Amino acid sequence: MKPTISPVGDCAISIDFGQVIDPKINRQIRQVIEQIKLLQLDGIIELVPTYCALLVQYDAMVYTYSDICRTINPILQESVTDSANERVTIVEIPTIYGGEYGPDLGFVASHNHISEAEVVSIHSGTDYLVYMLGFIPGFTYLGGMDPRIATPRLPSPRTLIPAGSVGIAGEQTGTYPSDSPGGWQIIGRTPVTMYDMSKKQAALLRAGDYVRYVPIDDTEFYRIKSLGSAYVPVVHEVEVGDLRGFK
């Protein structure tokens, strides 16, 4: 479907790209963001991507609703470029699975009638697209999880999930960037700092990045944890066709 624009209050618009969570739609959203940025428009305050939409917040003293629609509509008429040779960024997230770090790994395994080792292999064998950030600062909503490890949320949310916890909810997976309540099934934990307010880019990951979970042991977990924000994750640039895992 063609993108549609609707007002959100008196200083924002929502550009809707459909109702399907799909990498192609996400790519279109990111391309629109880049095209808007290239215009270097005064009065554009923030561009916020979601699964299937883009929120454009603007200064109502600079633009009216009609003005902003007139400015952005030509961008929406452009077609999405072919992704075959698109290069994307993969960020490795070292993760220790099971035990005290992943108390729900056993349940995820039994729910799906596979072993804990198979859950780890499947979960760490996929490169996950970061569709958007939300819920709490730095929390990533990832796409592409293999349905063989899909598991419902907890019946009752926990009041505290430690920062770095890696969880599964339905066919989604993600990492809690800070201590918080939550209802996802926790299968592991990363020692990597996912959100650091002292950095210019506070969130480690951005929409459009890919995440690759890499299994580690206790020794490596505490080595990385001791480095804190000084730890620099391994980053790869690959073509879309070279991404791993469930398609």
Sequence and secondary structure as in RCSB ss.txt:
>XXXX:A:sequence
MKPTISPVGDCAISIDFGQVIDPKINRQIRQVIEQIKLLQLDGIIELVPTYCALLVQYDAMVYTYSDICRTINPI
LQESVTDSANERVTIVEIPTIYGGEYGPDLGFVASHNHISEAEVVSIHSGTDYLVYMLGFIPGFTYLGGMDPRIA
TPRLPSPRTLIPAGSVGIAGEQTGTYPSDSPGGWQIIGRTPVTMYDMSKKQAALLRAGDYVRYVPIDDTEFYRIK
SLGSAYVPVVHEVEVGDLRGFK
>XXXX:A:secstr
   EEEE TTSEEEEE  S   HHHHHHHHHHHHHHHHHT TTEEEEEE SSEEEEEE TTT  HHHHHHHHHHH
HTS     TT EEEEEEEEEEESGGG TTHHHHHHHTTS HHHHHHHHHTSEEEEEEE SSTT EEEE   GGG 
B   SS EEEE TTEEEEEBTEEEE SSSEEE SEEEEE  S  B TTSSS BS  TT EEEEEE  HHHHHHHH
HHGGG    EEEEEGGG  S  
